[in-house]
Amino acid sequence: MKPGQPLPPLPARPTLSVLVPVFNERGTVQAALDALVAKRIEGWELEIIIIESNSTDGSREIVLGYQHHPGVKIVLEDKPRGKGHAVRAGLKQLTGDVVLIQDADLEYDLADYEKLLAPLIAGTHHFVLGARHSPNQWSIRQFKGQLFQTFVLNSAHWFFTAMIDVSLGLRLRDPFTMYKVFRRECLAGLAFRCNRFDFDWELLIKLVRQGYRPLEIPVRYHSRSFAEGKKIRMFYDPLTWFVAWARARFGPLD
């Protein structure tokens, strides 16, 4: 099958593989995982793959408490190498028909799973993004007592979104959302190398170059502040995004 061509229908009861990277999320990881293992989606099986990156705050011990739960796989990394590296490790373990990436920080709402999966069930799209931006919304981040960080991140979002849209011929509002949902077959022939948040760039660009145009669906989002544990490095990570864009946009796919 050529890239970008319609894929065969999903099985009668498909499996959703949820990848959950975890590093130093002690304050939220148990609530997030409890909600996830309790999640039921009519007509779907659920495969939960938790990738724990050797946290220093006790998160690993919490994660290990789910190792015998039905439908849960745990991948233990020997050291933290970044969210992207953790997701790549999870991709090697999945067996499901559809892939969804889920952070353990409670910024997103699991109740949005059903509407994100609907276009894949219908067969109209193979790649869906859960957009944090509604059509009339400029700012999605409101950090109490951190006005500078709020302004910089919101402004940078639109700058980098324009960069993605212009270079790929898209009209997205939130290409960097954590909620990226796609058929497993979309990954055929693709190789990934990014380790940090630049993985979001690499994944999106390579899927688009593979021929899969994403559909954006609005989702609920509550941004946490740096004081609450946000891990983006404001001056280092953007440099990695430029490199990831250049490599993924113009480099080989495999």
Backbone hydrogen bonds, N-H to C=O, Kabsch-Sander energy under -0.5 kcal/mol:
donor,donor_aa,acceptor,acceptor_aa,energy
5,Q,2,K,-1.7
16,L,45,E,-2.8
17,S,15,T,-0.6
17,S,98,V,-3.3
18,V,16,L,-0.7
18,V,47,E,-3.1
19,L,17,S,-0.6
19,L,100,L,-2.7
20,V,18,V,-0.5
20,V,49,I,-3.1
22,V,51,I,-3.0
28,T,25,E,-1.7
29,V,25,E,-3.1
32,A,28,T,-2.5
33,L,29,V,-2.8
34,D,30,Q,-2.7
35,A,31,A,-2.0
36,L,32,A,-1.9
37,V,33,L,-2.9
38,A,34,D,-1.2
39,K,35,A,-0.5
39,K,36,L,-0.9
42,E,40,R,-0.5
44,W,41,I,-2.3
45,E,14,P,-2.6
47,E,16,L,-3.0
48,I,46,L,-0.5
48,I,71,G,-3.1
49,I,18,V,-3.0
49,I,47,E,-0.6
50,I,48,I,-0.6
50,I,73,K,-2.9
51,I,20,V,-2.4
51,I,49,I,-0.5
52,E,50,I,-0.7
52,E,75,V,-2.6
53,S,22,V,-2.4
53,S,51,I,-0.5
62,I,58,G,-1.4
63,V,59,S,-2.6
64,L,60,R,-2.5
65,G,61,E,-0.7
65,G,62,I,-1.0
66,Y,63,V,-2.3
67,Q,64,L,-1.5
69,H,66,Y,-1.6
72,V,69,H,-1.8
73,K,48,I,-3.2
75,V,50,I,-3.2
76,L,74,I,-0.5
77,E,52,E,-3.1
77,E,75,V,-0.6
84,G,195,N,-1.0
85,H,195,N,-2.2
86,A,82,G,-1.9
87,V,83,K,-2.6
88,R,84,G,-2.4
89,A,85,H,-2.1
90,G,86,A,-1.9
91,L,87,V,-2.3
92,K,88,R,-1.1
93,Q,90,G,-1.4
94,L,90,G,-1.0
97,D,15,T,-2.1
98,V,15,T,-1.8
99,V,182,F,-3.1
100,L,17,S,-2.5
101,I,180,K,-1.0
102,Q,19,L,-3.0
104,A,21,P,-0.5
109,D,220,R,-0.8
110,L,108,Y,-0.5
112,D,109,D,-1.9
113,Y,110,L,-1.8
116,L,112,D,-1.7
117,L,113,Y,-2.1
118,A,114,E,-1.3
120,L,117,L,-0.6
121,I,117,L,-2.2
122,A,118,A,-2.4
123,G,119,P,-0.9
124,T,119,P,-1.4
125,H,119,P,-1.3
128,V,181,V,-3.4
129,L,215,L,-3.0
130,G,179,Y,-2.5
131,A,129,L,-1.1
131,A,217,I,-1.5
134,S,132,R,-0.5
137,Q,134,S,-2.0
142,Q,140,I,-0.5
144,K,142,Q,-0.7
146,Q,143,F,-2.2
150,T,146,Q,-2.2
151,F,147,L,-2.6
152,V,148,F,-2.7
153,L,149,Q,-2.4
154,N,150,T,-2.1
155,S,151,F,-2.5
156,A,152,V,-2.7
157,H,153,L,-1.9
158,W,154,N,-1.3
159,F,155,S,-1.9
160,F,156,A,-2.8
161,T,157,H,-2.2
162,A,158,W,-2.2
163,M,159,F,-1.7
164,I,160,F,-2.2
165,D,161,T,-2.9
166,V,162,A,-2.7
167,S,163,M,-1.8
168,L,164,I,-1.7
169,G,165,D,-1.5
170,L,165,D,-1.8
177,T,174,D,-1.3
180,K,178,M,-1.7
181,V,128,V,-2.8
181,V,179,Y,-0.5
182,F,99,V,-1.9
183,R,126,H,-2.1
184,R,97,D,-2.5
186,C,183,R,-1.7
187,L,184,R,-1.8
188,A,185,E,-1.7
190,L,187,L,-2.3
191,A,253,L,-2.5
199,F,196,R,-1.7
200,D,197,F,-1.3
201,W,197,F,-0.6
202,E,198,D,-2.2
203,L,199,F,-3.0
204,L,200,D,-2.0
205,I,201,W,-2.7
206,K,202,E,-2.2
207,L,203,L,-2.1
208,V,204,L,-2.3
209,R,205,I,-2.8
210,Q,206,K,-1.6
211,G,208,V,-1.7
212,Y,207,L,-2.3
213,R,211,G,-0.7
215,L,127,F,-1.9
217,I,129,L,-2.7
219,V,131,A,-2.4
222,H,107,E,-2.7
229,G,226,F,-1.3
230,K,225,S,-2.0
234,M,232,I,-0.7
237,D,233,R,-1.8
239,L,236,Y,-0.9
240,T,236,Y,-1.1
241,W,237,D,-1.7
242,F,238,P,-1.6
243,V,239,L,-1.6
244,A,240,T,-2.7
245,W,241,W,-2.7
246,A,242,F,-2.2
247,R,243,V,-2.5
248,A,244,A,-2.8
249,R,245,W,-2.6
250,F,246,A,-2.0
251,G,247,R,-1.8
